[in-house]
Amino acid sequence: MYPIIRMGKALIHRRKEPLDILDTVVSHHIAWPWDIDPWKDLNNGRILTLFDLGRIQLAQRAGLNAALMRNRWGIVVAGNTTRYRKRITMMQRFEMRTRCIGWDHRFLYMEQAMWRGGECCNHILIRGAITSRAGIVPPAEVAAALGHTGPSPDLPLWVQDWIKAEGERPWPPSF
């Protein structure tokens, strides 16, 4: 079940100061009993859902949600890779950090991480696209609609390598 109350909390953050699309959003969470899998960990599916909520909060505070509505744009996840390194167990508190790290001619690239006690528990790289009826909206146009001036920062080398690897991945899969 999608955590509607948590989504409402993410959207209410619009009352906080606006952010640039390249700023970092920090939010705090608790691993509730319904977030836990049979192995007593924060469920990997729930982790992805919580990351989704972090992106909703960034979109709200950066003005992207308003731009989506104003321009009749949509938003989609076009790829991701996740690392799980430390357990988060029931009732543990953790911090989530979300930021856009840049864009290329088609996609926005965001990274998110969950931290507990100064240690990174998991990390995700997300490639997303803004869409219109005509197809993918160039990210530079999206950034401009948010009031961001200037080009994308250079994407880190590890992100560039991931983009290249994704380009070589066969589609559709061969099985």
N, C-alpha and C positions, 0 to 999 in steps of 0.2 A: 504494500500500500504506500502511495506517495505521501510524504510527510507534509500535509497541507499547512499545519500550524507553523512548522519551521519555514515553509515558503512565505507565509504571511509575514513572519518576523524578518526575513531577508528583504522583502519589499518595503516594509516600514522604514528601513534604514534610509529611505529617500529623504527623511528629515535630517539626516546627518549632512555634513558639508559635502558638496559635489566633489568628484574626483576627475582627474584626467584619465583617459583610457589606459595610460601606462602606469598609473599609481597602483599600489597594493592595497587590497581590502583584507583586513584581519577580522575574523569572527571567532567566537568561542562556543564550544559545544560540549555535550555530555553524551556518552555512549549509553543510551537507555536500554532497558531489558529487551525491547522489541527490535533493537538494532543488532542484536547478538545472534550469531549462528550456533549450531550445535557444538562447536569446538570452543565456545566461550569467548570468541573474538568478535570485534566489530565486523559484520558481514561485508565481504568484498563488494557485493551489489549495493549495499547501503553506503559504502564509502563513495562509490561513483555517484549515487544520488546526492550525497552531501556536497560533493564537489560541484554538482549541477547547481545546488543552492548558492554556493560561493560565487559562481559565474552570474547567477541571477542578481545577486547583490552588487557585484561590480557593474553589471549592465545598468542597473537602476541608478547607482550613484554617478556613473559616467555619462548618463543621459542617453544610453543606447536604447533602453526600452521606449523612451519617448520618440526617438528617431525611427525605431521600427514601426511604431504606430503611425507616425506622421507620414512616412514614405511607403507604408504598406509593404514593408520588408519582412522577411522571416529570418530565422537563424537556425543553423543545423550544425551538428558535430560531424566532421568529415574524417575523423581519425583520432586515435589516442594511443598512448602507451603508458602503462602504470607500473610502478615499482612498489611492492609491499615489503617493508623491512622490519618494523617493530609492531608488536601486538598492541592493540587498544582493546581493553576488556571492559566488561559491564561497569557502569557508573564512573569510569575514568573521564576526567575532563581533558580536553585537547583544544588546541588553537589551529585554525585553518587560515592559510594565506593564499590569496588568489591575485594573479596579475597577468596582464597581457604583455608579452615580451617583444611583440612586433608583428609584422605582416610582410607578405610578398604580394605578387600581383593578383592572387586569388583568395588567400586564406589569412585569417588571424591566428596567431599562435599564443596560447595561454599556458601558464604553468600554475599548478596548485600543489600545496603540501599540507599535511597534518603533522603538528608538532605536539609532543608531550614531554614536559620536564626538560626542555632544551634539546631533545632528540627528535630528528625527523622520523616519523613512523611510515609515511608513504608519500609518493610524489607522482604526479601525472602531467604529461604533456598532451595538450588538446589542440587539434587543428579544427577551426570552425569557419563557416562561411555565412555571409549575409546574402540572402537571396531575394530576388524580385520576380515578377512574372517573366522578365526578360532573361533570367538566369542569375549567375553570381554577380553581386555588386562589388566593384573593385574596392578593396579595403581602404585605399587612400581616400576614396569618396566617402566611405563610412566615417573615417577619422575626421575628415573635414566637417561632416554633418554634426559631429560631437564637439566641434570647436577646437580640435587639435590641429595645430599648425606644424608643418615640417614633415619630413619623411619618417619612415619607420627606423627605429634603431637597428643596427646590424644584428641579425639573429646570431645567437651563440653558435659556435662551430658544431657542438653536439646536436643542436636543432637542425642545422644545415645537413649534417650527416643523416639524421633521421628522415628528413625530407627526401634526400637522395635514395635511401634504402626503401622508403615507401613507393617511390617512383619505379623501382625495379621489382617490386612485389607483384606477382601475377594476379590478374583479375579478369574473369572470375577465377576462384580457386579450381584446381584441376581434379578434385576428387568427386 
